[in-house]
Amino acid sequence: QVQLGEAGGGLVQPGGSLRLSCAAPLSIFRISAMGWYRQAPGKERELVAAITSGGSTNYADSVKGRFTISRDNAKNTVYLQMNSLKPEDTAVYYCHAKPPRGWGLAYDYWGQGTQVTVSS
């Protein structure tokens, strides 16, 4: 079972910044839409941001203007730059890859999750 490799979570004060990174195998990364989801205690997992293989992005309303998703195709890595963090951003963040159909790949792939805690 292929799992994506995440890094960059931690504890940060309100107003601070963190950058998450997620590496994926080349065969998956180069054709997949990549995204970041999060799940806070007692809540459903929600999409935070996504980026297509062509570079188009979309964001949850709650993070627009504060978070930026990007991808480095040379490193098979997707990033989530999080600025102006708020306590309500506290959650486990998951990397996600969604390949197109017809490539012999799984429907999608997930990372193991990384904890982000925003607290003073």
VENCORTA-V103861 format. One record per residue. N is the residue number from 1. NEAR is the number of other C-alpha atoms within 12 Angstrom. D_LAST is the distance of its C-alpha to the last C-alpha in Angstrom with 1 decimal. Layout:
<<N,NEAR,D_LAST> <N,NEAR,D_LAST>>
This chain:
<<1,10,38.0> <2,21,36.3> <3,22,32.5> <4,32,30.3> <5,28,28.2> <6,29,24.5> <7,26,22.0> <8,28,18.7> <9,31,16.0> <10,24,12.9> <11,25,9.2> <12,25,7.6> <13,21,5.0> <14,21,6.5> <15,19,9.9> <16,24,10.3> <17,26,13.3> <18,33,14.9> <19,30,18.6> <20,36,20.2> <21,35,23.8> <22,40,26.6> <23,36,30.1> <24,37,33.1> <25,24,36.7> <26,19,38.8> <27,19,41.1> <28,32,38.3> <29,38,36.1> <30,29,38.9> <31,27,40.0> <32,34,36.9> <33,36,34.5> <34,47,31.0> <35,47,27.9> <36,48,24.4> <37,34,23.6> <38,35,20.6> <39,25,20.5> <40,24,17.8> <41,15,18.7> <42,9,21.6> <43,12,22.2> <44,12,24.8> <45,19,24.4> <46,25,24.4> <47,25,25.4> <48,34,22.9> <49,38,25.3> <50,35,28.7> <51,34,31.2> <52,26,34.9> <53,26,37.1> <54,17,38.3> <55,20,34.9> <56,17,34.5> <57,24,30.9> <58,24,29.4> <59,24,26.0> <60,22,24.5> <61,13,24.2> <62,19,20.5> <63,28,19.9> <64,20,22.8> <65,17,22.2> <66,25,18.9> <67,31,20.0> <68,31,23.2> <69,37,25.3> <70,33,28.0> <71,35,30.6> <72,23,32.4> <73,27,35.8> <74,13,36.9> <75,17,34.1> <76,27,34.0> <77,34,30.3> <78,44,28.1> <79,36,24.7> <80,39,21.8> <81,28,20.0> <82,36,16.8> <83,24,15.5> <84,24,13.4> <85,30,11.3> <86,26,10.2> <87,19,8.8> <88,22,12.5> <89,38,13.2> <90,27,12.0> <91,31,15.5> <92,35,18.0> <93,41,19.7> <94,41,23.4> <95,46,25.9> <96,42,29.2> <97,42,32.7> <98,28,35.4> <99,28,38.8> <100,22,41.8> <101,14,44.5> <102,9,47.6> <103,15,46.1> <104,12,46.5> <105,20,42.7> <106,19,40.6> <107,18,39.4> <108,27,35.9> <109,30,33.6> <110,30,30.0> <111,31,27.5> <112,24,26.0> <113,29,22.5> <114,31,19.3> <115,28,15.9> <116,35,13.1> <117,29,9.7> <118,27,7.1> <119,18,3.8> <120,12,0.0>>
